[in-house]
Amino acid sequence: MENQEVIRVDHVSMRFSLASERVDNFKEYVIKTIKRQLSYGEFWALKDVSFSINRGDALGLIGLNGSGKSTMLKVIAGVLKPTKGSVSVNGTVAPLIELGAGFDMNLTAEENVFLNGALLGYSRQMMEQYYDDIVEFSELHDFMNVPVKNFSSGMVSRLGFSIATIGTPDILIVDEVLSVGDFRFQEKCQNRIKRMLDAGTTLLFVSHSIQQVEELCNKVVWLDKGVVKMFGESKNVAEIYSAS
Ligand SMILES: Nc1ncnc2c1ncn2[C@@H]1O[C@H](COP(=O)(O)OP(=O)(O)OP(=O)(O)O)[C@@H](O)[C@H]1O
């Protein structure tokens, strides 16, 4: 099991189309589209990115705003198809990219537990088994019958994190979620992630806190404008990144 490669990112590039002209409102957008007056530019969010990680590794992705971290996670999670190159993933993936992205805001928290479970591929029976644990961990006992549209963003994150981390996935993808919620809850999430790592889960983690990355991760990819600036042991990369 040790040294078994679980994720291989092979010469991945990702191109987005961008409207290169400023459009101030939707009406103007529609008119310009009909008149074919909009021109599109292209933008490479990832450029020839390659790295691989083994089972049990915890990989941190660091870099400035817009450097391509979330795009990289989405490509690995299969949400985006790379324009060039390929990604191979060996195992089940629990993506925590946008917490609450799968929620229906008009439904209650309880209904959303089952909805989100179904989206993650879990059966109703399995969700019933985990329901109490989800309520307990999220500390939302008194709010399970409240429509999620009335939740604060912190409450949405707590529910999303509690659902996505039931069971022990082979690969857990965590994007910035630990920056939401209060400090005590962040610590609780961090401990839950550590326990999953001990149980052999492979972690992909994006954070702007280099301290959190060093604490949780053994490897780091540093992205700079879509290019890998450095890949290696977290201590070495973090040291150079902090000094830059
Ligand atoms: N769907 C999209 N369409 C067009 N451009 C996009 C799209 N998604 C991302 N981008 C662009 O790709 C670049 C990389 O974005 P990404 O979200 O991956 O960066 P990031 O490193 O995660 O940034 P942050 O630290 O701010 O979260 C940005 O310039 C962003 O505007």
Ligand as a Chemical Component Dictionary entry (heavy atoms), coordinates in Angstrom:
data_LIG
# 
_chem_comp.id                   LIG 
_chem_comp.type                 NON-POLYMER 
_chem_comp.pdbx_formal_charge   0 
_chem_comp.three_letter_code    LIG 
# 
loop_
_chem_comp_atom.comp_id 
_chem_comp_atom.atom_id 
_chem_comp_atom.alt_atom_id 
_chem_comp_atom.type_symbol 
_chem_comp_atom.charge 
_chem_comp_atom.model_Cartn_x 
_chem_comp_atom.model_Cartn_y 
_chem_comp_atom.model_Cartn_z 
_chem_comp_atom.pdbx_ordinal 
LIG N1  N1  N 0 -14.910 29.278 -15.061 1  
LIG C1  C1  C 0 -13.951 30.191 -15.284 2  
LIG N2  N2  N 0 -14.001 31.006 -16.359 3  
LIG C2  C2  C 0 -13.028 31.898 -16.601 4  
LIG N3  N3  N 0 -11.959 32.077 -15.806 5  
LIG C3  C3  C 0 -11.863 31.319 -14.714 6  
LIG C4  C4  C 0 -12.848 30.333 -14.381 7  
LIG N4  N4  N 0 -12.459 29.719 -13.217 8  
LIG C5  C5  C 0 -11.307 30.306 -12.861 9  
LIG N5  N5  N 0 -10.931 31.253 -13.750 10 
LIG C6  C6  C 0 -9.716  32.077 -13.693 11 
LIG O1  O1  O 0 -8.605  31.215 -13.551 12 
LIG C7  C7  C 0 -7.644  31.785 -12.671 13 
LIG C8  C8  C 0 -7.333  30.800 -11.572 14 
LIG O2  O2  O 0 -8.454  30.726 -10.710 15 
LIG P1  P1  P 0 -8.467  29.794 -9.418  16 
LIG O3  O3  O 0 -9.792  29.962 -8.771  17 
LIG O4  O4  O 0 -8.035  28.433 -9.795  18 
LIG O5  O5  O 0 -7.330  30.465 -8.545  19 
LIG P2  P2  P 0 -6.957  30.235 -7.017  20 
LIG O6  O6  O 0 -5.457  30.056 -6.972  21 
LIG O7  O7  O 0 -7.781  29.149 -6.442  22 
LIG O8  O8  O 0 -7.341  31.654 -6.426  23 
LIG P3  P3  P 0 -7.826  32.108 -4.957  24 
LIG O9  O9  O 0 -6.634  32.004 -4.077  25 
LIG O10 O10 O 0 -8.226  33.519 -5.181  26 
LIG O11 O11 O 0 -8.963  31.217 -4.560  27 
LIG C9  C9  C 0 -8.234  33.107 -12.187 28 
LIG O12 O12 O 0 -7.660  34.145 -12.918 29 
LIG C10 C10 C 0 -9.711  32.978 -12.485 30 
LIG O13 O13 O 0 -10.273 34.242 -12.783 31 
# 
loop_
_chem_comp_bond.comp_id 
_chem_comp_bond.atom_id_1 
_chem_comp_bond.atom_id_2 
_chem_comp_bond.value_order 
_chem_comp_bond.pdbx_ordinal 
LIG N1  C1  SING 1  
LIG C1  N2  SING 2  
LIG C1  C4  DOUB 3  
LIG N2  C2  DOUB 4  
LIG C2  N3  SING 5  
LIG N3  C3  DOUB 6  
LIG C3  C4  SING 7  
LIG C3  N5  SING 8  
LIG C4  N4  SING 9  
LIG N4  C5  DOUB 10 
LIG C5  N5  SING 11 
LIG N5  C6  SING 12 
LIG C6  O1  SING 13 
LIG C6  C10 SING 14 
LIG O1  C7  SING 15 
LIG C7  C8  SING 16 
LIG C7  C9  SING 17 
LIG C8  O2  SING 18 
LIG O2  P1  SING 19 
LIG P1  O3  DOUB 20 
LIG P1  O4  SING 21 
LIG P1  O5  SING 22 
LIG O5  P2  SING 23 
LIG P2  O6  DOUB 24 
LIG P2  O7  SING 25 
LIG P2  O8  SING 26 
LIG O8  P3  SING 27 
LIG P3  O9  DOUB 28 
LIG P3  O10 SING 29 
LIG P3  O11 SING 30 
LIG C9  O12 SING 31 
LIG C9  C10 SING 32 
LIG C10 O13 SING 33 
# 
